[in-house]
Amino acid sequence: MSPQSKERVPLDVPPDLREEYLDNLRAVTHGSGRLMLFAGDQKVEHLNADFYGPDIHPDDANPEHLFRIASQGRIGAFAAQMGLIARYGQDYPKVPYLVKLNSKTNLVPTTQAEPFSSQWYDICQVLNFKENSGLCIHGVGYTIYLGSEDEALMLREAAQIVHQAHESGLLTVLWIYPRGQAVTNEKDPHLIAGATGVAAALGSDFVKVNYPREKGPSGEDLSAQSFREAVLAAGRTGVICAGGASEDVGQFLRRLHDQIHVSGAAGNATGRNIHQKSLDQAVRMCNAIYAVTVENRGVDEALAIYQS
Protein backbone atom coordinates (compact mmCIF):
# COMPACT_ATOMS: atom_id res chain seq x y z
CA MET A 1 0.00 0.00 0.00
CA SER A 2 1.71 3.18 -1.16
CA PRO A 3 1.87 6.33 1.01
CA GLN A 4 -0.42 8.04 -1.53
CA SER A 5 -3.14 5.40 -1.10
CA LYS A 6 -2.72 4.43 2.54
CA GLU A 7 -5.72 6.53 3.62
CA ARG A 8 -7.82 6.26 0.49
CA VAL A 9 -11.41 5.34 1.37
CA PRO A 10 -13.11 2.86 -1.00
CA LEU A 11 -16.45 3.94 -2.42
CA ASP A 12 -18.35 1.05 -0.81
CA VAL A 13 -17.83 2.80 2.55
CA PRO A 14 -20.86 5.05 3.16
CA PRO A 15 -20.07 8.78 3.51
CA ASP A 16 -21.19 8.87 7.14
CA LEU A 17 -18.78 6.03 8.02
CA ARG A 18 -15.70 7.30 6.19
CA GLU A 19 -14.14 8.67 9.39
CA GLU A 20 -14.84 5.44 11.26
CA TYR A 21 -13.18 3.49 8.46
CA LEU A 22 -10.17 5.82 8.57
CA ASP A 23 -10.03 5.55 12.37
CA ASN A 24 -9.86 1.76 12.03
CA LEU A 25 -7.18 2.00 9.35
CA ARG A 26 -5.08 4.41 11.39
CA ALA A 27 -5.48 2.28 14.50
CA VAL A 28 -4.04 -0.87 12.92
CA THR A 29 -1.36 0.80 10.77
CA HIS A 30 -0.46 3.61 13.21
CA GLY A 31 -0.68 5.99 10.26
CA SER A 32 2.04 4.17 8.31
CA GLY A 33 -0.16 2.34 5.78
CA ARG A 34 1.52 -0.91 6.88
CA LEU A 35 -0.03 -3.64 9.00
CA MET A 36 1.78 -5.70 11.62
CA LEU A 37 -0.76 -8.50 12.07
CA PHE A 38 -0.23 -10.89 14.97
CA ALA A 39 -1.89 -14.10 13.76
CA GLY A 40 -3.59 -16.27 16.38
CA ASP A 41 -5.93 -18.22 14.13
CA GLN A 42 -3.70 -21.32 14.08
CA LYS A 43 -5.57 -22.76 17.09
CA VAL A 44 -7.90 -24.17 14.44
CA GLU A 45 -5.76 -24.14 11.31
CA HIS A 46 -2.85 -26.16 12.72
CA LEU A 47 -4.54 -27.64 15.82
CA ASN A 48 -2.16 -28.09 18.77
CA ALA A 49 0.95 -28.89 16.72
CA ASP A 50 1.86 -25.19 16.76
CA PHE A 51 1.38 -24.79 20.50
CA TYR A 52 2.87 -27.82 22.21
CA GLY A 53 6.07 -29.71 21.51
CA PRO A 54 9.81 -29.99 22.15
CA ASP A 55 10.77 -26.80 20.29
CA ILE A 56 7.87 -24.72 21.63
CA HIS A 57 8.01 -22.79 24.90
CA PRO A 58 5.64 -24.16 27.58
CA ASP A 59 3.92 -20.75 27.79
CA ASP A 60 2.35 -21.45 24.40
CA ALA A 61 0.29 -24.38 25.67
CA ASN A 62 -2.17 -21.91 27.23
CA PRO A 63 -4.37 -19.92 24.78
CA GLU A 64 -4.09 -16.89 27.07
CA HIS A 65 -0.44 -16.65 26.03
CA LEU A 66 -1.64 -15.15 22.74
CA PHE A 67 -3.58 -12.43 24.52
CA ARG A 68 -0.73 -11.62 26.89
CA ILE A 69 1.54 -11.11 23.92
CA ALA A 70 -1.02 -9.00 22.06
CA SER A 71 -1.54 -6.79 25.11
CA GLN A 72 2.15 -6.23 25.86
CA GLY A 73 3.81 -6.25 22.42
CA ARG A 74 3.67 -3.56 19.76
CA ILE A 75 1.26 -4.80 17.08
CA GLY A 76 -1.21 -3.45 14.56
CA ALA A 77 -3.95 -6.00 15.20
CA PHE A 78 -4.44 -9.44 16.71
CA ALA A 79 -6.34 -11.88 14.48
CA ALA A 80 -8.32 -14.69 16.11
CA GLN A 81 -11.68 -16.41 15.98
CA MET A 82 -14.56 -14.61 17.70
CA GLY A 83 -15.13 -17.40 20.22
CA LEU A 84 -11.57 -17.14 21.49
CA ILE A 85 -11.83 -13.36 21.70
CA ALA A 86 -15.11 -13.70 23.61
CA ARG A 87 -13.49 -15.97 26.22
CA TYR A 88 -10.44 -13.77 26.91
CA GLY A 89 -11.26 -10.30 25.60
CA GLN A 90 -12.75 -9.07 28.87
CA ASP A 91 -9.29 -9.29 30.45
CA TYR A 92 -7.60 -7.66 27.44
CA PRO A 93 -9.96 -4.86 26.38
CA LYS A 94 -7.31 -2.59 24.86
CA VAL A 95 -5.99 -5.11 22.34
CA PRO A 96 -6.78 -4.15 18.70
CA TYR A 97 -8.71 -7.13 17.30
CA LEU A 98 -9.44 -8.53 13.87
CA VAL A 99 -12.09 -11.28 13.82
CA LYS A 100 -11.32 -14.29 11.63
CA LEU A 101 -14.63 -15.33 10.05
CA ASN A 102 -13.69 -18.78 8.74
CA SER A 103 -11.20 -21.51 9.58
CA LYS A 104 -10.61 -25.19 8.91
CA THR A 105 -8.23 -27.79 10.32
CA ASN A 106 -5.38 -29.38 8.39
CA LEU A 107 -6.56 -32.95 9.01
CA VAL A 108 -8.07 -33.58 5.58
CA PRO A 109 -5.31 -33.66 2.91
CA THR A 110 -5.79 -32.19 -0.56
CA THR A 111 -5.49 -35.68 -2.02
CA GLN A 112 -8.64 -36.65 -0.12
CA ALA A 113 -10.79 -33.55 -0.63
CA GLU A 114 -10.49 -30.10 -2.16
CA PRO A 115 -9.82 -27.42 0.49
CA PHE A 116 -12.87 -25.43 1.56
CA SER A 117 -13.30 -23.13 4.55
CA SER A 118 -16.87 -21.99 5.15
CA GLN A 119 -17.88 -18.79 6.90
CA TRP A 120 -18.57 -19.17 10.64
CA TYR A 121 -20.02 -15.73 11.46
CA ASP A 122 -21.54 -12.88 9.49
CA ILE A 123 -20.80 -9.17 9.74
CA CYS A 124 -23.98 -8.44 11.72
CA GLN A 125 -22.87 -10.88 14.42
CA VAL A 126 -19.43 -9.25 14.56
CA LEU A 127 -20.99 -5.79 14.87
CA ASN A 128 -23.32 -6.97 17.65
CA PHE A 129 -20.36 -8.54 19.46
CA LYS A 130 -18.35 -5.34 19.05
CA GLU A 131 -21.14 -3.21 20.50
CA ASN A 132 -21.99 -5.57 23.37
CA SER A 133 -18.38 -6.30 24.36
CA GLY A 134 -16.96 -2.82 23.92
CA LEU A 135 -13.79 -4.34 22.45
CA CYS A 136 -11.60 -2.63 19.88
CA ILE A 137 -12.61 -4.61 16.79
CA HIS A 138 -11.22 -2.93 13.70
CA GLY A 139 -11.83 -5.48 10.98
CA VAL A 140 -12.50 -9.01 9.81
CA GLY A 141 -10.55 -11.69 7.98
CA TYR A 142 -11.43 -14.55 5.67
CA THR A 143 -9.47 -17.33 3.91
CA ILE A 144 -9.84 -18.32 0.24
CA TYR A 145 -8.21 -21.40 -1.28
CA LEU A 146 -7.74 -20.30 -4.86
CA GLY A 147 -7.68 -23.27 -7.24
CA SER A 148 -9.95 -25.43 -5.10
CA GLU A 149 -13.02 -26.86 -6.79
CA ASP A 150 -14.96 -24.89 -4.15
CA GLU A 151 -13.28 -21.57 -4.88
CA ALA A 152 -16.51 -20.11 -6.34
CA LEU A 153 -18.26 -20.50 -2.97
CA MET A 154 -15.38 -18.91 -1.08
CA LEU A 155 -15.07 -16.07 -3.59
CA ARG A 156 -18.75 -15.25 -3.21
CA GLU A 157 -18.55 -15.35 0.59
CA ALA A 158 -15.44 -13.14 0.48
CA ALA A 159 -17.11 -10.62 -1.84
CA GLN A 160 -20.10 -10.32 0.49
CA ILE A 161 -17.86 -10.02 3.55
CA VAL A 162 -15.75 -7.23 2.04
CA HIS A 163 -18.81 -5.30 0.88
CA GLN A 164 -20.69 -5.64 4.18
CA ALA A 165 -17.62 -4.88 6.26
CA HIS A 166 -16.94 -1.69 4.33
CA GLU A 167 -20.60 -0.70 4.59
CA SER A 168 -20.07 -0.94 8.37
CA GLY A 169 -16.77 0.96 8.42
CA LEU A 170 -14.66 -2.13 9.13
CA LEU A 171 -11.41 -3.17 7.46
CA THR A 172 -10.87 -6.47 5.67
CA VAL A 173 -7.93 -8.85 5.35
CA LEU A 174 -8.18 -11.79 2.96
CA TRP A 175 -5.94 -14.81 3.43
CA ILE A 176 -5.53 -16.19 -0.13
CA TYR A 177 -3.63 -19.42 -0.70
CA PRO A 178 -3.50 -21.22 -4.08
CA ARG A 179 -4.23 -24.77 -2.99
CA GLY A 180 -5.94 -27.85 -4.36
CA GLN A 181 -5.26 -30.67 -6.78
CA ALA A 182 -5.15 -28.19 -9.68
CA VAL A 183 -2.26 -26.31 -8.04
CA THR A 184 1.16 -27.80 -8.68
CA ASN A 185 3.27 -25.12 -6.96
CA GLU A 186 1.74 -23.05 -4.15
CA LYS A 187 4.85 -20.81 -3.97
CA ASP A 188 4.95 -19.92 -7.67
CA PRO A 189 5.49 -16.10 -7.83
CA HIS A 190 3.21 -15.65 -10.84
CA LEU A 191 0.41 -17.59 -9.16
CA ILE A 192 0.80 -15.63 -5.91
CA ALA A 193 0.56 -12.43 -7.96
CA GLY A 194 -2.67 -13.80 -9.38
CA ALA A 195 -3.96 -14.29 -5.83
CA THR A 196 -3.21 -10.69 -4.85
CA GLY A 197 -4.96 -9.53 -8.00
CA VAL A 198 -8.05 -11.49 -6.94
CA ALA A 199 -7.95 -9.66 -3.59
CA ALA A 200 -7.87 -6.35 -5.45
CA ALA A 201 -10.88 -7.41 -7.53
CA LEU A 202 -12.72 -8.28 -4.31
CA GLY A 203 -11.90 -4.83 -2.91
CA SER A 204 -10.06 -6.00 0.20
CA ASP A 205 -7.90 -3.59 2.18
CA PHE A 206 -5.16 -6.16 2.73
CA VAL A 207 -4.32 -9.61 1.42
CA LYS A 208 -2.16 -12.16 3.22
CA VAL A 209 -0.22 -14.52 0.96
CA ASN A 210 2.71 -16.89 1.27
CA TYR A 211 6.11 -15.58 0.26
CA PRO A 212 7.16 -17.03 -3.13
CA ARG A 213 10.28 -19.07 -3.75
CA GLU A 214 12.42 -18.38 -6.79
CA LYS A 215 16.07 -19.12 -7.47
CA GLY A 216 18.29 -17.66 -10.18
CA PRO A 217 20.50 -19.67 -12.57
CA SER A 218 23.37 -19.56 -10.06
CA GLY A 219 21.20 -20.48 -7.12
CA GLU A 220 20.77 -16.90 -5.90
CA ASP A 221 17.52 -16.06 -4.10
CA LEU A 222 15.29 -13.94 -6.33
CA SER A 223 12.20 -14.17 -4.12
CA ALA A 224 12.20 -10.51 -3.06
CA GLN A 225 12.45 -9.31 -6.67
CA SER A 226 9.82 -11.74 -7.95
CA PHE A 227 7.45 -10.84 -5.10
CA ARG A 228 7.29 -7.34 -6.54
CA GLU A 229 4.94 -8.75 -9.18
CA ALA A 230 2.43 -9.66 -6.46
CA VAL A 231 2.62 -6.18 -4.94
CA LEU A 232 2.01 -4.56 -8.32
CA ALA A 233 -0.88 -6.92 -9.11
CA ALA A 234 -2.59 -5.96 -5.84
CA GLY A 235 -2.77 -2.27 -6.76
CA ARG A 236 -4.37 -0.39 -3.86
CA THR A 237 -4.78 -3.56 -1.78
CA GLY A 238 -1.94 -3.88 0.71
CA VAL A 239 0.02 -7.15 0.47
CA ILE A 240 1.15 -8.74 3.71
CA CYS A 241 3.32 -11.86 3.97
CA ALA A 242 2.72 -14.95 6.06
CA GLY A 243 5.46 -15.42 8.63
CA GLY A 244 5.79 -19.17 8.17
CA ALA A 245 7.36 -21.70 10.51
CA SER A 246 9.69 -20.62 13.32
CA GLU A 247 13.21 -19.79 12.19
CA ASP A 248 16.32 -17.87 13.21
CA VAL A 249 15.32 -14.36 14.31
CA GLY A 250 17.98 -12.58 12.27
CA GLN A 251 17.04 -14.49 9.12
CA PHE A 252 13.35 -13.75 9.69
CA LEU A 253 13.95 -10.02 10.14
CA ARG A 254 16.19 -9.81 7.06
CA ARG A 255 13.55 -11.46 4.91
CA LEU A 256 10.87 -9.18 6.39
CA HIS A 257 12.98 -6.14 5.57
CA ASP A 258 13.36 -7.34 1.97
CA GLN A 259 9.63 -8.00 1.67
CA ILE A 260 8.87 -4.41 2.63
CA HIS A 261 11.81 -2.43 1.28
CA VAL A 262 12.65 -4.45 -1.85
CA SER A 263 9.29 -5.93 -2.82
CA GLY A 264 7.12 -3.09 -1.49
CA ALA A 265 4.86 -5.19 0.76
CA ALA A 266 2.48 -3.43 3.14
CA GLY A 267 3.33 -5.48 6.22
CA ASN A 268 3.33 -8.99 7.60
CA ALA A 269 1.18 -11.55 9.38
CA THR A 270 3.23 -13.47 11.92
CA GLY A 271 2.15 -16.21 14.32
CA ARG A 272 4.56 -19.04 15.11
CA ASN A 273 7.68 -16.88 14.99
CA ILE A 274 6.13 -14.91 17.85
CA HIS A 275 3.91 -17.10 20.03
CA GLN A 276 6.14 -20.19 20.18
CA LYS A 277 8.56 -18.16 22.30
CA SER A 278 8.33 -17.27 25.99
CA LEU A 279 6.23 -14.22 26.82
CA ASP A 280 9.29 -11.99 27.23
CA GLN A 281 10.86 -13.17 23.97
CA ALA A 282 7.52 -12.99 22.14
CA VAL A 283 6.95 -9.39 23.20
CA ARG A 284 10.47 -8.44 22.09
CA MET A 285 9.88 -10.22 18.78
CA CYS A 286 6.67 -8.23 18.26
CA ASN A 287 8.57 -5.03 18.94
CA ALA A 288 11.33 -5.96 16.50
CA ILE A 289 8.84 -6.82 13.74
CA TYR A 290 6.91 -3.63 14.42
CA ALA A 291 10.13 -1.61 14.16
CA VAL A 292 10.82 -2.92 10.64
CA THR A 293 7.20 -2.87 9.49
CA VAL A 294 5.89 0.41 10.85
CA GLU A 295 8.93 2.45 11.85
CA ASN A 296 11.20 1.70 8.86
CA ARG A 297 14.01 0.49 11.12
CA GLY A 298 16.91 -1.49 9.72
CA VAL A 299 17.60 -5.15 10.43
CA ASP A 300 20.42 -4.44 12.90
CA GLU A 301 18.24 -2.02 14.86
CA ALA A 302 15.36 -4.50 14.96
CA LEU A 303 17.67 -7.34 16.03
CA ALA A 304 18.99 -5.12 18.83
CA ILE A 305 15.43 -4.54 20.00
CA TYR A 306 14.84 -8.29 20.15
CA GLN A 307 18.11 -8.92 21.98
CA SER A 308 17.73 -6.07 24.45
C-alpha positions as CSV (number, residue, x, y, z in Angstrom):
1,M,0.0,0.0,0.0
2,S,1.7,3.2,-1.2
3,P,1.9,6.3,1.0
4,Q,-0.4,8.0,-1.5
5,S,-3.1,5.4,-1.1
6,K,-2.7,4.4,2.5
7,E,-5.7,6.5,3.6
8,R,-7.8,6.3,0.5
9,V,-11.4,5.3,1.4
10,P,-13.1,2.9,-1.0
11,L,-16.4,3.9,-2.4
12,D,-18.4,1.1,-0.8
13,V,-17.8,2.8,2.6
14,P,-20.9,5.1,3.2
15,P,-20.1,8.8,3.5
16,D,-21.2,8.9,7.1
17,L,-18.8,6.0,8.0
18,R,-15.7,7.3,6.2
19,E,-14.1,8.7,9.4
20,E,-14.8,5.4,11.3
21,Y,-13.2,3.5,8.5
22,L,-10.2,5.8,8.6
23,D,-10.0,5.5,12.4
24,N,-9.9,1.8,12.0
25,L,-7.2,2.0,9.3
26,R,-5.1,4.4,11.4
27,A,-5.5,2.3,14.5
28,V,-4.0,-0.9,12.9
29,T,-1.4,0.8,10.8
30,H,-0.5,3.6,13.2
31,G,-0.7,6.0,10.3
32,S,2.0,4.2,8.3
33,G,-0.2,2.3,5.8
34,R,1.5,-0.9,6.9
35,L,0.0,-3.6,9.0
36,M,1.8,-5.7,11.6
37,L,-0.8,-8.5,12.1
38,F,-0.2,-10.9,15.0
39,A,-1.9,-14.1,13.8
40,G,-3.6,-16.3,16.4
41,D,-5.9,-18.2,14.1
42,Q,-3.7,-21.3,14.1
43,K,-5.6,-22.8,17.1
44,V,-7.9,-24.2,14.4
45,E,-5.8,-24.1,11.3
46,H,-2.9,-26.2,12.7
47,L,-4.5,-27.6,15.8
48,N,-2.2,-28.1,18.8
49,A,1.0,-28.9,16.7
50,D,1.9,-25.2,16.8
51,F,1.4,-24.8,20.5
52,Y,2.9,-27.8,22.2
53,G,6.1,-29.7,21.5
54,P,9.8,-30.0,22.2
55,D,10.8,-26.8,20.3
56,I,7.9,-24.7,21.6
57,H,8.0,-22.8,24.9
58,P,5.6,-24.2,27.6
59,D,3.9,-20.8,27.8
60,D,2.4,-21.4,24.4
61,A,0.3,-24.4,25.7
62,N,-2.2,-21.9,27.2
63,P,-4.4,-19.9,24.8
64,E,-4.1,-16.9,27.1
65,H,-0.4,-16.6,26.0
66,L,-1.6,-15.2,22.7
67,F,-3.6,-12.4,24.5
68,R,-0.7,-11.6,26.9
69,I,1.5,-11.1,23.9
70,A,-1.0,-9.0,22.1
71,S,-1.5,-6.8,25.1
72,Q,2.2,-6.2,25.9
73,G,3.8,-6.2,22.4
74,R,3.7,-3.6,19.8
75,I,1.3,-4.8,17.1
76,G,-1.2,-3.5,14.6
77,A,-3.9,-6.0,15.2
78,F,-4.4,-9.4,16.7
79,A,-6.3,-11.9,14.5
80,A,-8.3,-14.7,16.1
81,Q,-11.7,-16.4,16.0
82,M,-14.6,-14.6,17.7
83,G,-15.1,-17.4,20.2
84,L,-11.6,-17.1,21.5
85,I,-11.8,-13.4,21.7
86,A,-15.1,-13.7,23.6
87,R,-13.5,-16.0,26.2
88,Y,-10.4,-13.8,26.9
89,G,-11.3,-10.3,25.6
90,Q,-12.8,-9.1,28.9
91,D,-9.3,-9.3,30.4
92,Y,-7.6,-7.7,27.4
93,P,-10.0,-4.9,26.4
94,K,-7.3,-2.6,24.9
95,V,-6.0,-5.1,22.3
96,P,-6.8,-4.2,18.7
97,Y,-8.7,-7.1,17.3
98,L,-9.4,-8.5,13.9
99,V,-12.1,-11.3,13.8
100,K,-11.3,-14.3,11.6
101,L,-14.6,-15.3,10.0
102,N,-13.7,-18.8,8.7
103,S,-11.2,-21.5,9.6
104,K,-10.6,-25.2,8.9
105,T,-8.2,-27.8,10.3
106,N,-5.4,-29.4,8.4
107,L,-6.6,-33.0,9.0
108,V,-8.1,-33.6,5.6
109,P,-5.3,-33.7,2.9
110,T,-5.8,-32.2,-0.6
111,T,-5.5,-35.7,-2.0
112,Q,-8.6,-36.6,-0.1
113,A,-10.8,-33.6,-0.6
114,E,-10.5,-30.1,-2.2
115,P,-9.8,-27.4,0.5
116,F,-12.9,-25.4,1.6
117,S,-13.3,-23.1,4.6
118,S,-16.9,-22.0,5.1
119,Q,-17.9,-18.8,6.9
120,W,-18.6,-19.2,10.6
121,Y,-20.0,-15.7,11.5
122,D,-21.5,-12.9,9.5
123,I,-20.8,-9.2,9.7
124,C,-24.0,-8.4,11.7
125,Q,-22.9,-10.9,14.4
126,V,-19.4,-9.3,14.6
127,L,-21.0,-5.8,14.9
128,N,-23.3,-7.0,17.7
129,F,-20.4,-8.5,19.5
130,K,-18.4,-5.3,19.1
131,E,-21.1,-3.2,20.5
132,N,-22.0,-5.6,23.4
133,S,-18.4,-6.3,24.4
134,G,-17.0,-2.8,23.9
135,L,-13.8,-4.3,22.5
136,C,-11.6,-2.6,19.9
137,I,-12.6,-4.6,16.8
138,H,-11.2,-2.9,13.7
139,G,-11.8,-5.5,11.0
140,V,-12.5,-9.0,9.8
141,G,-10.5,-11.7,8.0
142,Y,-11.4,-14.6,5.7
143,T,-9.5,-17.3,3.9
144,I,-9.8,-18.3,0.2
145,Y,-8.2,-21.4,-1.3
146,L,-7.7,-20.3,-4.9
147,G,-7.7,-23.3,-7.2
148,S,-9.9,-25.4,-5.1
149,E,-13.0,-26.9,-6.8
150,D,-15.0,-24.9,-4.1
151,E,-13.3,-21.6,-4.9
152,A,-16.5,-20.1,-6.3
153,L,-18.3,-20.5,-3.0
154,M,-15.4,-18.9,-1.1
155,L,-15.1,-16.1,-3.6
156,R,-18.7,-15.2,-3.2
157,E,-18.5,-15.4,0.6
158,A,-15.4,-13.1,0.5
159,A,-17.1,-10.6,-1.8
160,Q,-20.1,-10.3,0.5
161,I,-17.9,-10.0,3.6
162,V,-15.8,-7.2,2.0
163,H,-18.8,-5.3,0.9
164,Q,-20.7,-5.6,4.2
165,A,-17.6,-4.9,6.3
166,H,-16.9,-1.7,4.3
167,E,-20.6,-0.7,4.6
168,S,-20.1,-0.9,8.4
169,G,-16.8,1.0,8.4
170,L,-14.7,-2.1,9.1
171,L,-11.4,-3.2,7.5
172,T,-10.9,-6.5,5.7
173,V,-7.9,-8.8,5.4
174,L,-8.2,-11.8,3.0
175,W,-5.9,-14.8,3.4
176,I,-5.5,-16.2,-0.1
177,Y,-3.6,-19.4,-0.7
178,P,-3.5,-21.2,-4.1
179,R,-4.2,-24.8,-3.0
180,G,-5.9,-27.9,-4.4
181,Q,-5.3,-30.7,-6.8
182,A,-5.2,-28.2,-9.7
183,V,-2.3,-26.3,-8.0
184,T,1.2,-27.8,-8.7
185,N,3.3,-25.1,-7.0
186,E,1.7,-23.1,-4.2
187,K,4.8,-20.8,-4.0
188,D,5.0,-19.9,-7.7
189,P,5.5,-16.1,-7.8
190,H,3.2,-15.7,-10.8
191,L,0.4,-17.6,-9.2
192,I,0.8,-15.6,-5.9
193,A,0.6,-12.4,-8.0
194,G,-2.7,-13.8,-9.4
195,A,-4.0,-14.3,-5.8
196,T,-3.2,-10.7,-4.8
197,G,-5.0,-9.5,-8.0
198,V,-8.0,-11.5,-6.9
199,A,-8.0,-9.7,-3.6
200,A,-7.9,-6.4,-5.5
201,A,-10.9,-7.4,-7.5
202,L,-12.7,-8.3,-4.3
203,G,-11.9,-4.8,-2.9
204,S,-10.1,-6.0,0.2
205,D,-7.9,-3.6,2.2
206,F,-5.2,-6.2,2.7
207,V,-4.3,-9.6,1.4
208,K,-2.2,-12.2,3.2
209,V,-0.2,-14.5,1.0
210,N,2.7,-16.9,1.3
211,Y,6.1,-15.6,0.3
212,P,7.2,-17.0,-3.1
213,R,10.3,-19.1,-3.8
214,E,12.4,-18.4,-6.8
215,K,16.1,-19.1,-7.5
216,G,18.3,-17.7,-10.2
217,P,20.5,-19.7,-12.6
218,S,23.4,-19.6,-10.1
219,G,21.2,-20.5,-7.1
220,E,20.8,-16.9,-5.9
221,D,17.5,-16.1,-4.1
222,L,15.3,-13.9,-6.3
223,S,12.2,-14.2,-4.1
224,A,12.2,-10.5,-3.1
225,Q,12.5,-9.3,-6.7
226,S,9.8,-11.7,-8.0
227,F,7.5,-10.8,-5.1
228,R,7.3,-7.3,-6.5
229,E,4.9,-8.8,-9.2
230,A,2.4,-9.7,-6.5
231,V,2.6,-6.2,-4.9
232,L,2.0,-4.6,-8.3
233,A,-0.9,-6.9,-9.1
234,A,-2.6,-6.0,-5.8
235,G,-2.8,-2.3,-6.8
236,R,-4.4,-0.4,-3.9
237,T,-4.8,-3.6,-1.8
238,G,-1.9,-3.9,0.7
239,V,0.0,-7.1,0.5
240,I,1.2,-8.7,3.7
241,C,3.3,-11.9,4.0
242,A,2.7,-14.9,6.1
243,G,5.5,-15.4,8.6
244,G,5.8,-19.2,8.2
245,A,7.4,-21.7,10.5
246,S,9.7,-20.6,13.3
247,E,13.2,-19.8,12.2
248,D,16.3,-17.9,13.2
249,V,15.3,-14.4,14.3
250,G,18.0,-12.6,12.3
251,Q,17.0,-14.5,9.1
252,F,13.4,-13.8,9.7
253,L,14.0,-10.0,10.1
254,R,16.2,-9.8,7.1
255,R,13.5,-11.5,4.9
256,L,10.9,-9.2,6.4
257,H,13.0,-6.1,5.6
258,D,13.4,-7.3,2.0
259,Q,9.6,-8.0,1.7
260,I,8.9,-4.4,2.6
261,H,11.8,-2.4,1.3
262,V,12.7,-4.5,-1.9
263,S,9.3,-5.9,-2.8
264,G,7.1,-3.1,-1.5
265,A,4.9,-5.2,0.8
266,A,2.5,-3.4,3.1
267,G,3.3,-5.5,6.2
268,N,3.3,-9.0,7.6
269,A,1.2,-11.6,9.4
270,T,3.2,-13.5,11.9
271,G,2.2,-16.2,14.3
272,R,4.6,-19.0,15.1
273,N,7.7,-16.9,15.0
274,I,6.1,-14.9,17.9
275,H,3.9,-17.1,20.0
276,Q,6.1,-20.2,20.2
277,K,8.6,-18.2,22.3
278,S,8.3,-17.3,26.0
279,L,6.2,-14.2,26.8
280,D,9.3,-12.0,27.2
281,Q,10.9,-13.2,24.0
282,A,7.5,-13.0,22.1
283,V,7.0,-9.4,23.2
284,R,10.5,-8.4,22.1
285,M,9.9,-10.2,18.8
286,C,6.7,-8.2,18.3
287,N,8.6,-5.0,18.9
288,A,11.3,-6.0,16.5
289,I,8.8,-6.8,13.7
290,Y,6.9,-3.6,14.4
291,A,10.1,-1.6,14.2
292,V,10.8,-2.9,10.6
293,T,7.2,-2.9,9.5
294,V,5.9,0.4,10.9
295,E,8.9,2.5,11.8
296,N,11.2,1.7,8.9
297,R,14.0,0.5,11.1
298,G,16.9,-1.5,9.7
299,V,17.6,-5.1,10.4
300,D,20.4,-4.4,12.9
301,E,18.2,-2.0,14.9
302,A,15.4,-4.5,15.0
303,L,17.7,-7.3,16.0
304,A,19.0,-5.1,18.8
305,I,15.4,-4.5,20.0
306,Y,14.8,-8.3,20.1
307,Q,18.1,-8.9,22.0
308,S,17.7,-6.1,24.5
